[in-house]
Amino acid sequence: MSKSKYSEAQIKTMLDMRWGRNGYHRHTLEEIGNKFNVSRARIHQILRPDGLRGESTGSSEVFTCPQLVKQPWFPIKSVITLRKLIDGGKIKAQLSNPTTKIKRYLIDKADVMRYLDSVTKPSNYE
């Protein structure tokens, strides 16, 4: 089975199920695999074919902190500064696995763009 065997709609559904978006609650890889009649490892390969990279979800992308600071369009180049913005509520992020001790955030590009727009637009036009 190659990734091309699945339609973009099916992959989007898998991503929505995995991250609890668009009306789905968060599902495990095994639960998603059961729905599509494949193993949890295969779902992992489909959703993350080259390790930890931003997954395309139609109009937006999801990044981890280290991925986001490496993006050429993102002005903050420090993971520590980014984590402070997340912890301070300036940028919305979701914990990828809230049961572990290490915090790994998933950040939607749309939320990052809203933050960047809010800090770059002039506050007064007079």
Residue frames as a rotation matrix with the C-alpha (Angstrom) as fourth column:
MET 1
0.577 0.817 0.000 0.00
0.817 -0.577 0.000 0.00
0.000 0.000 -1.000 0.00
SER 2
-0.623 -0.733 0.274 1.33
0.723 -0.673 -0.158 3.40
0.300 0.100 0.949 -0.89
LYS 3
-0.662 0.345 -0.665 0.15
0.280 -0.710 -0.646 6.73
-0.695 -0.614 0.374 0.39
SER 4
-0.843 0.310 -0.439 -1.39
-0.537 -0.535 0.652 7.43
-0.033 0.786 0.618 -3.03
LYS 5
-0.748 0.592 -0.300 -3.90
0.454 0.787 0.418 4.64
0.483 0.177 -0.857 -2.38
TYR 6
-0.180 0.666 -0.724 -5.72
0.902 -0.181 -0.391 6.97
-0.392 -0.723 -0.569 0.02
SER 7
0.246 0.355 0.902 -7.63
0.710 -0.699 0.081 10.01
0.659 0.621 -0.424 -1.17
GLU 8
-0.702 -0.468 0.537 -6.90
0.060 -0.790 -0.610 13.44
0.710 -0.396 0.583 0.27
ALA 9
0.135 0.848 0.513 -10.31
-0.685 -0.294 0.667 13.28
0.716 -0.441 0.541 1.97
GLN 10
0.756 0.102 -0.646 -9.38
0.261 0.859 0.441 9.99
0.600 -0.502 0.623 3.68
ILE 11
-0.267 -0.927 -0.262 -6.03
0.752 -0.030 -0.659 11.37
0.603 -0.373 0.705 4.86
LYS 12
-0.555 0.154 0.817 -7.74
-0.361 -0.930 -0.070 14.53
0.749 -0.334 0.572 6.11
THR 13
0.593 0.805 0.015 -10.22
-0.431 0.302 0.851 12.34
0.680 -0.511 0.526 8.02
MET 14
0.415 -0.534 -0.737 -7.31
0.691 0.712 -0.126 10.38
0.592 -0.457 0.664 9.53
LEU 15
-0.656 -0.703 0.274 -5.64
0.399 -0.632 -0.665 13.63
0.641 -0.327 0.695 10.62
ASP 16
-0.181 0.685 0.706 -8.90
-0.614 -0.639 0.462 15.01
0.768 -0.350 0.536 12.01
MET 17
0.774 0.458 -0.438 -9.46
-0.012 0.702 0.712 11.80
0.633 -0.546 0.548 13.97
ARG 18
0.070 -0.853 -0.516 -5.87
0.779 0.370 -0.505 11.77
0.623 -0.367 0.691 15.24
TRP 19
-0.845 -0.528 0.088 -5.84
0.395 -0.726 -0.564 15.37
0.362 -0.441 0.821 16.48
GLY 20
-0.353 0.778 -0.519 -9.51
0.841 0.020 -0.541 15.76
-0.411 -0.627 -0.662 17.45
ARG 21
-0.832 0.037 -0.554 -10.50
-0.198 -0.952 0.232 18.32
-0.519 0.303 0.799 14.84
ASN 22
-0.684 0.591 -0.429 -13.67
-0.644 -0.212 0.735 19.01
0.344 0.778 0.525 12.83
GLY 23
0.270 0.940 0.209 -16.05
-0.906 0.175 0.385 17.30
0.326 -0.294 0.899 15.23
TYR 24
0.421 -0.200 -0.885 -13.94
0.120 0.979 -0.164 14.22
0.899 -0.037 0.436 15.98
HIS 25
0.877 -0.320 0.357 -12.57
-0.412 -0.124 0.903 13.37
-0.245 -0.939 -0.241 19.41
ARG 26
-0.037 -0.973 -0.230 -8.91
-0.999 0.039 -0.004 12.35
0.012 0.230 -0.973 19.57
HIS 27
0.952 0.300 -0.062 -8.35
-0.304 0.949 -0.086 8.78
0.033 0.101 0.994 18.43
THR 28
0.183 -0.901 0.393 -5.37
-0.308 0.327 0.894 6.47
-0.934 -0.284 -0.218 18.88
LEU 29
-0.456 -0.434 -0.777 -3.47
-0.875 0.062 0.480 5.22
-0.160 0.899 -0.408 15.86
GLU 30
-0.966 0.106 0.235 -4.95
0.105 0.994 -0.019 1.79
-0.236 0.006 -0.972 16.53
GLU 31
-0.115 0.988 -0.098 -8.52
0.296 -0.060 -0.953 3.14
-0.948 -0.139 -0.285 16.50
ILE 32
0.189 0.124 -0.974 -7.88
-0.759 -0.611 -0.225 4.92
-0.623 0.782 -0.022 13.21
GLY 33
-0.765 -0.559 -0.320 -6.26
-0.639 0.602 0.479 1.79
-0.075 0.571 -0.818 11.79
ASN 34
-0.696 0.585 0.417 -9.30
0.346 0.782 -0.519 -0.28
-0.629 -0.217 -0.747 12.75
LYS 35
0.239 0.833 -0.499 -11.58
-0.125 -0.483 -0.867 2.14
-0.963 0.270 -0.011 10.90
PHE 36
0.372 -0.178 -0.911 -9.46
-0.902 -0.300 -0.309 1.96
-0.218 0.937 -0.272 7.72
ASN 37
0.976 0.093 0.197 -8.58
-0.079 0.994 -0.082 -1.78
-0.204 0.064 0.977 8.11
VAL 38
0.386 -0.920 -0.071 -4.82
0.028 0.088 -0.996 -1.24
0.922 0.382 0.059 8.43
SER 39
0.160 -0.411 -0.898 -2.30
0.931 0.364 -0.001 -1.49
0.327 -0.836 0.441 11.27
ARG 40
0.858 0.090 -0.505 -1.51
0.346 -0.829 0.440 1.35
-0.379 -0.552 -0.743 13.66
ALA 41
-0.136 -0.985 -0.111 2.03
0.384 -0.155 0.910 1.38
-0.913 0.081 0.399 12.22
ARG 42
-0.418 0.037 0.908 0.63
0.907 -0.037 0.419 1.91
0.049 0.999 -0.019 8.72
ILE 43
0.719 0.684 0.124 -1.51
0.660 -0.727 0.190 4.82
0.220 -0.055 -0.974 9.93
HIS 44
0.531 -0.616 -0.582 1.63
0.243 -0.548 0.801 6.30
-0.812 -0.566 -0.142 11.49
GLN 45
-0.501 -0.744 0.442 3.45
0.623 0.043 0.781 5.97
-0.600 0.667 0.442 8.15
ILE 46
-0.017 0.584 0.811 0.58
0.943 -0.260 0.208 7.57
0.333 0.769 -0.546 6.26
LEU 47
0.877 0.471 -0.090 0.24
0.469 -0.801 0.373 10.51
0.103 -0.369 -0.924 8.63
ARG 48
0.683 -0.711 -0.166 3.96
-0.490 -0.614 0.619 11.09
-0.542 -0.342 -0.768 9.17
PRO 49
0.976 -0.214 0.047 5.86
0.185 0.690 -0.700 9.71
0.118 0.692 0.712 6.19
ASP 50
0.159 -0.983 0.093 9.17
0.373 -0.027 -0.927 11.44
0.914 0.182 0.363 6.97
GLY 51
-0.558 -0.423 -0.714 9.16
0.775 0.041 -0.631 11.68
0.296 -0.905 0.304 10.73
LEU 52
0.020 0.550 -0.835 8.17
0.784 -0.527 -0.328 14.87
-0.620 -0.648 -0.442 12.51
ARG 53
-0.940 -0.223 0.260 7.08
0.338 -0.719 0.608 17.30
0.051 0.659 0.751 9.85
GLY 54
-0.597 0.762 -0.250 4.09
-0.531 -0.610 -0.589 19.56
-0.601 -0.218 0.769 9.42
GLU 55
-0.623 0.463 0.631 1.09
0.638 0.767 0.067 17.63
-0.453 0.444 -0.773 8.17
SER 56
-0.938 0.346 0.004 -0.99
-0.262 -0.718 0.644 19.25
0.226 0.604 0.765 5.49
THR 57
-0.603 0.797 -0.045 -4.62
0.595 0.411 -0.690 19.54
-0.531 -0.442 -0.722 6.53
GLY 58
0.368 0.748 0.552 -6.17
0.930 -0.283 -0.236 21.28
-0.021 0.600 -0.800 3.60
SER 59
0.690 -0.014 0.724 -5.85
0.226 -0.946 -0.234 25.00
0.688 0.325 -0.649 4.24
SER 60
0.649 -0.442 0.620 -3.51
-0.748 -0.523 0.409 24.76
0.143 -0.729 -0.670 7.22
GLU 61
0.127 -0.682 -0.720 -0.50
-0.003 0.725 -0.688 22.90
0.992 0.090 0.089 8.57
VAL 62
0.979 0.125 0.163 0.44
-0.171 0.053 0.984 21.61
0.114 -0.991 0.074 12.01
PHE 63
0.184 -0.982 -0.049 3.97
-0.185 0.014 -0.983 21.93
0.965 0.190 -0.179 13.38
THR 64
0.542 -0.215 -0.812 5.93
0.832 0.273 0.482 20.99
0.118 -0.937 0.327 16.49
CYS 65
0.845 -0.244 -0.476 7.96
0.008 -0.884 0.467 23.79
-0.535 -0.398 -0.745 18.15
PRO 66
-0.154 -0.987 0.037 11.29
0.114 0.020 0.993 22.76
-0.982 0.157 0.109 16.57
GLN 67
-0.243 0.131 0.961 9.67
0.948 0.244 0.206 22.52
-0.207 0.961 -0.184 13.13
LEU 68
0.738 0.668 0.095 8.01
0.674 -0.724 -0.150 25.91
-0.032 0.175 -0.984 13.43
VAL 69
0.603 -0.550 -0.578 11.17
-0.095 -0.768 0.633 27.85
-0.792 -0.327 -0.516 14.33
LYS 70
-0.451 -0.790 0.415 12.85
0.326 0.287 0.901 26.38
-0.831 0.542 0.128 11.22
GLN 71
0.344 0.651 0.677 10.17
0.901 -0.025 -0.433 27.74
-0.265 0.759 -0.595 8.88
PRO 72
-0.620 -0.685 0.382 11.53
0.772 -0.620 0.141 30.61
0.140 0.382 0.914 6.76
TRP 73
-0.160 0.657 0.737 8.32
0.233 -0.700 0.675 32.64
0.959 0.279 -0.041 7.16
PHE 74
0.756 0.450 -0.476 8.32
0.525 0.018 0.851 32.40
0.392 -0.893 -0.223 10.99
PRO 75
0.464 -0.599 0.653 10.29
-0.278 -0.798 -0.534 35.28
0.841 0.066 -0.537 12.60
ILE 76
0.564 -0.253 0.786 10.98
-0.808 0.028 0.588 33.62
-0.171 -0.967 -0.189 15.98
LYS 77
0.300 -0.557 -0.774 14.02
-0.478 0.615 -0.628 31.36
0.826 0.558 -0.082 15.79
SER 78
-0.779 -0.537 0.323 14.16
-0.529 0.288 -0.798 30.22
0.335 -0.793 -0.508 19.42
VAL 79
-0.266 0.671 -0.693 12.15
0.331 0.738 0.588 27.27
0.905 -0.073 -0.418 20.75
ILE 80
-0.624 -0.018 -0.781 12.40
0.780 -0.069 -0.622 28.78
-0.043 -0.997 0.057 24.24
THR 81
-0.909 0.302 -0.286 10.83
-0.291 -0.953 -0.083 32.07
-0.298 0.008 0.955 23.11
LEU 82
-0.505 0.747 -0.434 8.11
-0.433 0.215 0.875 30.17
0.747 0.630 0.215 21.25
ARG 83
-0.358 0.348 -0.867 7.35
0.671 0.741 0.020 28.05
0.649 -0.574 -0.499 24.34
LYS 84
-0.837 0.048 -0.545 7.02
0.405 -0.616 -0.676 31.24
-0.368 -0.787 0.496 26.43
LEU 85
-0.761 0.594 -0.260 4.48
-0.643 -0.639 0.423 32.59
0.085 0.489 0.868 23.94
ILE 86
-0.304 0.646 -0.700 2.55
-0.038 0.726 0.687 29.30
0.952 0.236 -0.196 24.09
ASP 87
-0.473 0.073 -0.878 2.68
0.824 0.389 -0.412 29.08
0.312 -0.918 -0.245 27.89
GLY 88
-0.877 0.113 -0.468 1.60
0.132 -0.878 -0.459 32.75
-0.463 -0.464 0.755 28.11
GLY 89
-0.020 0.969 0.246 -1.42
0.583 0.211 -0.785 32.08
-0.812 0.128 -0.569 25.89
LYS 90
-0.147 -0.092 -0.985 -0.25
-0.522 -0.839 0.156 34.29
-0.840 0.537 0.075 23.02
ILE 91
-0.447 -0.006 -0.894 -0.11
-0.829 0.377 0.412 31.38
0.335 0.926 -0.174 20.55
LYS 92
0.501 0.708 0.498 -2.60
-0.812 0.584 -0.014 28.54
-0.300 -0.397 0.867 20.80
ALA 93
-0.457 -0.620 -0.638 -1.13
-0.736 0.666 -0.120 25.03
0.499 0.415 -0.761 20.86
GLN 94
0.726 0.682 0.088 -2.28
-0.646 0.631 0.429 21.55
0.237 -0.368 0.899 21.73
LEU 95
-0.167 -0.758 0.630 -0.28
-0.816 0.465 0.343 18.97
-0.553 -0.457 -0.696 23.66
SER 96
-0.207 0.056 -0.977 0.34
-0.812 0.547 0.203 16.01
0.546 0.835 -0.068 21.37
ASN 97
0.026 0.226 -0.974 0.26
0.336 0.915 0.222 13.58
0.942 -0.333 -0.052 24.30
PRO 98
0.257 0.127 0.958 -0.86
-0.616 -0.742 0.264 15.09
0.745 -0.658 -0.113 27.62
THR 99
0.983 0.175 -0.050 0.01
-0.080 0.663 0.745 11.91
0.163 -0.728 0.665 29.56
THR 100
0.356 -0.922 -0.151 3.79
0.783 0.383 -0.491 12.22
0.510 0.057 0.858 29.11
LYS 101
0.357 -0.315 -0.880 6.14
0.712 -0.518 0.474 14.33
-0.605 -0.796 0.039 31.23
ILE 102
-0.747 -0.659 -0.087 7.73
0.409 -0.558 0.722 15.98
-0.524 0.503 0.687 28.20
LYS 103
0.263 0.854 -0.449 5.55
0.074 -0.482 -0.873 18.64
-0.962 0.196 -0.190 26.62
ARG 104
-0.835 -0.386 0.392 5.36
0.420 0.012 0.907 18.31
-0.355 0.922 0.152 22.85
TYR 105
-0.120 0.800 -0.588 3.08
-0.118 -0.600 -0.792 20.95
-0.986 -0.025 0.166 21.41
LEU 106
-0.412 0.129 0.902 1.28
0.899 0.220 0.379 20.87
-0.150 0.967 -0.206 18.08
ILE 107
-0.355 0.182 -0.917 0.76
0.067 -0.973 -0.219 24.33
-0.932 -0.140 0.334 16.64
ASP 108
0.332 0.578 0.746 -1.62
0.847 0.165 -0.505 25.12
-0.415 0.799 -0.434 13.81
LYS 109
-0.652 -0.638 0.410 -0.23
0.758 -0.564 0.328 27.52
0.022 0.524 0.851 11.20
ALA 110
0.041 0.755 0.655 -3.54
0.511 -0.579 0.635 29.44
0.858 0.309 -0.410 11.18
ASP 111
0.823 0.236 -0.517 -3.14
0.567 -0.277 0.776 30.22
0.040 -0.932 -0.362 14.92
VAL 112
-0.128 -0.949 -0.287 0.44
0.828 -0.262 0.496 31.36
-0.546 -0.174 0.819 14.36
MET 113
-0.579 -0.067 0.813 -0.64
0.682 -0.586 0.438 33.65
0.447 0.808 0.385 11.52
ARG 114
0.558 0.811 0.175 -3.36
0.506 -0.499 0.703 35.20
0.658 -0.304 -0.689 13.73
TYR 115
0.590 -0.424 -0.687 -0.72
0.657 -0.242 0.714 35.93
-0.469 -0.873 0.136 16.38
LEU 116
-0.488 -0.849 0.204 1.70
0.805 -0.347 0.481 37.41
-0.337 0.399 0.853 13.85
ASP 117
-0.195 0.510 0.838 -1.08
0.626 -0.593 0.507 39.60
0.755 0.623 -0.203 12.40
SER 118
0.771 0.584 -0.254 -1.99
0.546 -0.401 0.736 40.85
0.328 -0.706 -0.628 15.87
VAL 119
0.415 -0.682 -0.603 1.56
0.583 -0.309 0.751 41.93
-0.698 -0.663 0.270 16.72
THR 120
-0.589 -0.725 0.355 2.43
0.728 -0.286 0.623 43.45
-0.350 0.626 0.697 13.34
LYS 121
0.014 0.617 0.787 -0.63
0.792 -0.487 0.368 45.55
0.610 0.618 -0.495 12.50
PRO 122
-0.797 -0.325 0.510 -0.65
0.037 -0.868 -0.495 49.19
0.603 -0.375 0.704 13.70
SER 123
-0.568 0.574 -0.589 -2.74
0.814 0.284 -0.507 49.78
-0.124 -0.768 -0.629 16.81
ASN 124
0.169 0.604 -0.779 -3.82
0.384 -0.768 -0.513 53.29
-0.908 -0.212 -0.361 15.81
TYR 125
-0.048 -0.128 0.991 -4.49
0.998 0.034 0.053 54.67
-0.041 0.991 0.126 12.33
GLU 126
0.875 0.450 -0.177 -4.87
0.455 -0.891 -0.015 58.33
-0.164 -0.068 -0.984 13.39
